[in-house]
Amino acid sequence: MITAPILLLGKVVYFNSVLMSSLLEARQLERSIQALNSMAIHSLGLDLMAAVVGLVVGSFLNVLSLRTLSGESILWPPSHCQHCRKSLLLWDNIPIVSYLLLKGRCRYCQALISWQYPAVEAATAVSFFVLVELFGATWQAAGMAVFVSTLIAVTVTDLREKLIPHDITYPSLLVGIGFSSFVRNDLLGAMAGIGVSYILFDFLAHYGLKLYLRYHLPQVAAADDNDNASTSSLQPDVVEEVEEIEVMGGGDAVLSAVIAAYLGWQRLLAALLVGFLIGTIAGVVLLIVEMRKAGILGQVVRPALAGVILGFSALGLTTLVLSAACGLPFLPWLQFGLLGAAGGGLIGVVSIGTRVSKPFPFGPALAAGGVTAIFWNPLGCLLGSGA
């Protein structure tokens, strides 16, 4: 008789304990959900703020790049139409929105507004958004934002005037050195990369000019081979053309140094690899267009095909034979062969295209390499120092 109430009381206590445990778990779950929602709202707000700041900075970069090229002050006069010179209203300067509301035309003279303005603003906003997503609200993100802004500004100037102004790159270079000193803690790596940049680009500028002149200006090549000859014996129009030629400008060297200042020498190598790859592809496309205009595109087939065969044999088949002869594990001979074929075909195209080739701006390609190097560090992965 006594055991029944005891059992009943035990069951009540047990179910109460289970109920209390469930309530505590539910409250804990609710608190976790609230914390996650708070974090999500905070993260979303931070992302939106980064994008808005990027839009404003992008609008400033348009002013900075264009006024640096024209020699105007970036502070005065206020924003104005490039055609009618009338000052713009405050609501005509809202990034992207004003361009859309005005349908891409000046309010006063109805002149077309360059698509560069919204493109730069959008690119900067997206860049800032990605950087905050990657690094959060940190000094690392702030430094990379200054770096990317520099790359965007010089891309605009190089595409417009084939010029990378030192007024933009030198101040950014100093900021980059400070960034690597106090945030990345790698001043030595930054300075090593800066030194490599100047040596490499000076080498390319010197010997690239010699190669360009040898193919394009036979008179200059002959004068260069003759110790007693000088450019004073050349025709005036030839001398003027020589003075205007710049295969690899000093601005490219400084831009490479800027990349090293922010990212260090390891990531500089990745930036140069990507930059030269993009530059080569863009140069070949431009070369093909020029050859098509000159009516000599059909002459490319035989030397390009010969280059493909020779390049594949030199790298691919040679690697395969050496692996088999030395008893080594087979190296990736096919990949080497395809690389050699691409290089050989390119040489074949260039051998014909040198008659009509023209220098093209390398800054945008190098800037793309710099952006890529923020996220990609192949040498660091190989050395075990992180991606």
HELIX and SHEET records of a PDB file:
HELIX    1   1 THR A    3  SER A   70  1                                  68    
HELIX    2   2 LEU A   90  ASP A   92  5                                   3    
HELIX    3   3 VAL A   97  LEU A  101  1                                   5    
HELIX    4   4 GLN A  116  PHE A  135  1                                  20    
HELIX    5   5 TRP A  139  GLU A  161  1                                  23    
HELIX    6   6 HIS A  166  PHE A  182  1                                  17    
HELIX    7   7 LEU A  187  HIS A  216  1                                  30    
HELIX    8   8 PRO A  218  ASP A  225  1                                   8    
HELIX    9   9 THR A  231  SER A  233  5                                   3    
HELIX   10  10 PRO A  236  GLU A  244  1                                   9    
HELIX   11  11 GLY A  250  ALA A  294  1                                  45    
HELIX   12  12 LEU A  297  VAL A  300  5                                   4    
HELIX   13  13 VAL A  301  PHE A  312  1                                  12    
HELIX   14  14 SER A  313  LEU A  317  3                                   5    
HELIX   15  15 THR A  318  ALA A  325  1                                   8    
HELIX   16  16 TRP A  333  GLY A  353  1                                  21    
HELIX   17  17 GLY A  363  PHE A  375  1                                  13    
HELIX   18  18 PRO A  378  LEU A  382  1                                   5    
END                                                                             
